[in-house]
Amino acid sequence: MTPPADPRTPGRRAFLRRTGLAVIAGASLPLLPSAPSPAFASAADPDQLFKAGRFAEAERGYRRLLSEDPRNAHAYAQVGYLALLCNRFGDAERHLSKAIALDSRDIASTQRLAETFVRQDQFARAVPLLRSTGRPRDKGLVEQYSRISGTPWQIHGAQSTQVPFLTLDPVPAVEASVNGGPPAKFWLDTYATLDLSQEAAEAAGLRAVAELPGGVADTHPITIYLGILESFRIGNIEIRNLPVQWSDVRRPPLPDGSQVAGAFGTTIFYHFLTTMDYAGRALILRRNTVKAPRPRARGDRLPLWLAGDHFPCTVGSLGDYGPRMVTVDTGGIGSAIDTTAEIAERVDGFEVDYAHPNERFGIKSYPITAERISLGRAVRHGVRGLAFEKAIPGFPGPGQSEPFGFDLIANFTHEFFKPFAITFDYTDMHLYITRG
């Protein structure tokens, strides 16, 4: 096992989690459901169905409650949240607005309604909602979003572009340009937003409009700077007028010893039909229209949910345990799966190596070997991963409901995807996995 990393030099899983996690540590939306009423204490309790990730059944239960009590603020909030997880924006806006009208103290629904607008690049509609919460992170976002003039997230150039991976390990990296500068190297990480290094931000002439505290699971604090980027070019596609963040967190070098300029992931990806083709070693971005071709042959189509502002979720299995809710985090170095020791012990064919503990985020972790893990019909055998002694506080992951409100059994990450191409369709909300 690699020895524990210097907190200023994240290693293995830590560094790419930091590129995206720096955004969320001390900054995550409080995604837990608002307090349920005593009327929910039944075998068909929609709160319990939601917690178990049985979303369709949970939504039917909440809608049934609304038919019985049209002033049930909690049921409105949960239907709105379920709609947001599926990018059903109209439904999310209607139900979250009603929940807030019935309960003005429901900060979680206020933030989710703001996120409904942010995902549609309607920042002006999100600003008054974020201003009303009184939370420091939201105050920073208000400053950032208020400084965006004109149309945000303008997409120019080709209908699609394909850029090669510069390297597959430790995780995929591609070239992109910032503010018209020369091509620079970026890690690809679905747990990331658009995060620059301090050096890249300075070279691009960026000016911070707000600052946020960040870190990993409330440890190793750093400062995150928020600003507005004029241009970000990936291959033949250019994105103009978009929010960006940066920090001085150290990242390990690429295999050739060169430094990366940052990382990008889901907030870029959900503006396109995005394919990370591990087997073909390429990133493919297509304009996200109904006519854009979806993968059909030799693959599987799974449901896709988006929690928070950049955490993709689907369903997966550990051996015969599942399918249950999992996250998809391509930024995990040297690992195919993360789970907890408690969950790993339940699964036949999982071996936890308690003799070689390590530490991540101040929590013990142990190497594991998984005989079989799967996302639908995409199966890997004999892969390695990590089992944490307990869930990481405040961080989305296995073994807890926080911060999303539903249980997760695992995080599927880098090594799992190597034989496949994965496509994220945030219009129809499907995750496609095809073998290369």
ZICOR-V535462 format. One record per backbone hydrogen bond with DSSP energy under -0.5 kcal/mol. CO is the residue of the C=O (numbers start at 1). NH is the residue of the N-H. E is the energy in kcal/mol with one decimal. If there is no record, write none. Layout:
co->(CO & CO)
nh->(NH & NH)
e->(E & E)
This chain:
co->(6 & 8 & 11 & 12 & 13 & 14 & 15 & 16 & 17 & 18 & 20 & 20 & 21 & 21 & 24 & 24 & 29 & 37 & 38 & 40 & 42 & 45 & 46 & 47 & 48 & 49 & 50 & 51 & 53 & 54 & 55 & 56 & 57 & 58 & 59 & 60 & 61 & 62 & 63 & 64 & 65 & 69 & 71 & 72 & 73 & 74 & 75 & 76 & 77 & 78 & 79 & 80 & 81 & 82 & 83 & 84 & 85 & 87 & 88 & 89 & 90 & 91 & 92 & 93 & 94 & 95 & 96 & 97 & 98 & 99 & 103 & 105 & 106 & 107 & 108 & 109 & 110 & 111 & 112 & 113 & 114 & 115 & 117 & 117 & 118 & 121 & 122 & 122 & 123 & 124 & 126 & 127 & 128 & 129 & 130 & 130 & 135 & 136 & 137 & 138 & 139 & 140 & 141 & 142 & 143 & 144 & 145 & 147 & 154 & 154 & 156 & 159 & 161 & 163 & 167 & 170 & 172 & 173 & 173 & 174 & 176 & 177 & 177 & 178 & 184 & 185 & 185 & 186 & 187 & 189 & 192 & 192 & 193 & 194 & 195 & 196 & 197 & 198 & 199 & 200 & 201 & 202 & 210 & 212 & 214 & 215 & 216 & 219 & 222 & 224 & 225 & 226 & 226 & 227 & 229 & 230 & 231 & 232 & 233 & 234 & 236 & 237 & 238 & 239 & 240 & 241 & 242 & 244 & 245 & 246 & 247 & 250 & 254 & 258 & 261 & 262 & 263 & 264 & 265 & 265 & 266 & 268 & 269 & 271 & 272 & 273 & 274 & 275 & 275 & 276 & 276 & 277 & 277 & 278 & 281 & 282 & 283 & 284 & 285 & 286 & 287 & 289 & 296 & 298 & 300 & 300 & 302 & 305 & 305 & 307 & 307 & 310 & 311 & 312 & 313 & 314 & 316 & 317 & 317 & 318 & 320 & 321 & 324 & 325 & 325 & 326 & 327 & 327 & 328 & 329 & 329 & 331 & 332 & 335 & 336 & 337 & 338 & 339 & 340 & 341 & 342 & 343 & 343 & 344 & 346 & 347 & 349 & 350 & 351 & 351 & 352 & 353 & 353 & 356 & 358 & 360 & 363 & 364 & 365 & 366 & 367 & 368 & 369 & 369 & 370 & 370 & 371 & 372 & 373 & 374 & 375 & 377 & 378 & 380 & 383 & 384 & 384 & 385 & 386 & 387 & 388 & 391 & 392 & 397 & 400 & 401 & 401 & 401 & 402 & 403 & 408 & 410 & 411 & 412 & 413 & 413 & 414 & 415 & 417 & 419 & 420 & 420 & 421 & 422 & 423 & 423 & 424 & 424 & 425 & 425 & 429 & 430 & 430 & 431 & 432 & 433 & 434)
nh->(9 & 250 & 14 & 333 & 17 & 18 & 19 & 20 & 21 & 22 & 23 & 24 & 24 & 25 & 27 & 28 & 31 & 40 & 41 & 42 & 45 & 49 & 50 & 51 & 52 & 54 & 53 & 407 & 55 & 58 & 59 & 60 & 61 & 62 & 63 & 64 & 65 & 66 & 67 & 68 & 69 & 72 & 73 & 76 & 77 & 78 & 79 & 80 & 81 & 82 & 83 & 84 & 85 & 86 & 88 & 87 & 306 & 89 & 92 & 93 & 94 & 95 & 96 & 97 & 98 & 99 & 100 & 101 & 102 & 103 & 106 & 107 & 110 & 111 & 112 & 113 & 114 & 115 & 116 & 117 & 118 & 119 & 120 & 122 & 121 & 123 & 125 & 126 & 127 & 128 & 130 & 131 & 132 & 133 & 133 & 134 & 139 & 140 & 141 & 142 & 143 & 144 & 145 & 146 & 147 & 147 & 148 & 149 & 156 & 240 & 238 & 287 & 285 & 283 & 173 & 334 & 188 & 166 & 167 & 186 & 184 & 179 & 233 & 181 & 176 & 261 & 262 & 174 & 264 & 192 & 266 & 267 & 265 & 245 & 263 & 247 & 201 & 202 & 203 & 204 & 206 & 205 & 226 & 224 & 222 & 217 & 219 & 216 & 214 & 212 & 246 & 209 & 210 & 244 & 242 & 241 & 179 & 239 & 177 & 237 & 158 & 234 & 156 & 232 & 154 & 153 & 229 & 227 & 196 & 225 & 198 & 10 & 257 & 254 & 197 & 187 & 195 & 189 & 268 & 269 & 270 & 271 & 272 & 288 & 274 & 286 & 424 & 277 & 284 & 278 & 422 & 281 & 282 & 281 & 165 & 277 & 163 & 275 & 161 & 273 & 289 & 292 & 299 & 435 & 302 & 433 & 431 & 307 & 313 & 310 & 311 & 312 & 307 & 328 & 305 & 326 & 324 & 319 & 374 & 321 & 322 & 318 & 316 & 409 & 410 & 314 & 329 & 412 & 330 & 332 & 414 & 333 & 335 & 415 & 413 & 386 & 411 & 388 & 344 & 345 & 346 & 346 & 347 & 347 & 348 & 350 & 371 & 352 & 353 & 369 & 354 & 356 & 367 & 367 & 365 & 363 & 360 & 389 & 358 & 387 & 353 & 385 & 351 & 371 & 382 & 383 & 382 & 319 & 380 & 317 & 378 & 379 & 375 & 373 & 370 & 336 & 337 & 368 & 339 & 366 & 341 & 393 & 395 & 400 & 408 & 404 & 405 & 406 & 397 & 31 & 399 & 327 & 338 & 329 & 416 & 417 & 417 & 418 & 420 & 436 & 278 & 279 & 434 & 276 & 425 & 432 & 274 & 426 & 429 & 430 & 304 & 425 & 432 & 302 & 423 & 300 & 421)
e->(-2.2 & -1.0 & -2.2 & -0.6 & -1.7 & -2.3 & -1.4 & -1.6 & -5.5 & -2.5 & -1.2 & -0.6 & -0.9 & -3.3 & -3.6 & -1.7 & -1.7 & -1.9 & -1.6 & -2.2 & -1.6 & -2.0 & -2.6 & -2.4 & -1.8 & -2.7 & -1.9 & -3.4 & -1.5 & -2.3 & -2.8 & -2.0 & -2.1 & -2.6 & -2.6 & -2.0 & -2.1 & -2.0 & -1.8 & -1.3 & -2.5 & -1.7 & -1.3 & -2.0 & -2.5 & -2.3 & -2.4 & -2.4 & -2.2 & -2.7 & -2.1 & -2.1 & -2.5 & -1.0 & -2.9 & -1.8 & -2.1 & -1.3 & -2.4 & -2.8 & -2.2 & -2.3 & -2.5 & -2.1 & -1.8 & -2.2 & -2.2 & -2.2 & -1.9 & -1.8 & -1.8 & -1.8 & -1.7 & -2.7 & -2.3 & -2.5 & -2.0 & -2.4 & -2.1 & -1.4 & -2.4 & -2.6 & -0.7 & -3.0 & -2.1 & -0.8 & -0.8 & -1.0 & -1.9 & -0.7 & -2.4 & -2.6 & -1.1 & -0.5 & -0.9 & -0.5 & -2.1 & -1.9 & -2.1 & -2.4 & -1.8 & -2.1 & -3.4 & -2.3 & -0.8 & -0.9 & -1.1 & -0.8 & -0.6 & -2.8 & -2.5 & -3.0 & -2.5 & -3.0 & -1.3 & -0.5 & -2.4 & -3.6 & -0.7 & -3.1 & -3.1 & -0.5 & -2.4 & -2.0 & -2.4 & -3.5 & -0.7 & -2.4 & -2.0 & -2.2 & -0.9 & -0.7 & -2.1 & -1.6 & -2.6 & -1.4 & -2.3 & -2.3 & -2.4 & -1.7 & -2.4 & -1.2 & -2.7 & -3.4 & -2.5 & -0.6 & -1.9 & -2.3 & -2.4 & -2.7 & -1.9 & -3.2 & -1.1 & -2.1 & -2.1 & -1.2 & -3.1 & -2.8 & -2.4 & -2.1 & -2.2 & -2.7 & -3.2 & -2.4 & -2.2 & -2.1 & -3.3 & -2.4 & -2.7 & -3.0 & -0.9 & -0.7 & -2.7 & -3.1 & -2.4 & -2.3 & -2.8 & -1.9 & -1.3 & -2.8 & -3.0 & -1.7 & -2.0 & -0.6 & -0.9 & -1.5 & -3.0 & -0.8 & -2.7 & -1.4 & -2.2 & -1.0 & -1.8 & -0.6 & -2.2 & -2.7 & -2.7 & -2.8 & -2.5 & -2.7 & -1.8 & -1.2 & -0.5 & -1.7 & -0.5 & -2.4 & -2.7 & -0.5 & -2.8 & -0.7 & -1.7 & -0.5 & -2.4 & -2.2 & -2.4 & -2.7 & -2.6 & -0.6 & -2.3 & -2.6 & -0.8 & -2.8 & -2.7 & -2.6 & -0.6 & -2.2 & -0.6 & -2.6 & -0.5 & -0.8 & -0.5 & -0.8 & -1.1 & -2.4 & -2.2 & -2.2 & -2.4 & -2.7 & -2.8 & -2.2 & -0.6 & -1.3 & -0.5 & -1.3 & -0.5 & -1.6 & -1.6 & -0.5 & -0.6 & -1.9 & -1.4 & -1.4 & -0.5 & -0.6 & -1.9 & -2.2 & -2.8 & -3.2 & -2.8 & -2.5 & -3.1 & -2.1 & -2.3 & -0.6 & -0.6 & -1.5 & -0.8 & -2.1 & -2.5 & -2.8 & -2.2 & -0.8 & -2.4 & -2.1 & -3.4 & -2.7 & -0.5 & -2.0 & -2.1 & -2.4 & -2.9 & -0.6 & -2.0 & -0.8 & -0.8 & -0.7 & -3.1 & -0.7 & -0.5 & -0.7 & -2.4 & -1.8 & -2.2 & -2.3 & -1.7 & -0.7 & -1.1 & -0.7 & -2.3 & -2.6 & -1.0 & -1.5 & -2.7 & -2.8 & -0.6 & -2.5 & -1.5 & -0.7 & -1.0 & -1.5 & -1.6 & -2.5 & -0.5 & -2.9 & -2.5 & -2.1 & -2.9)
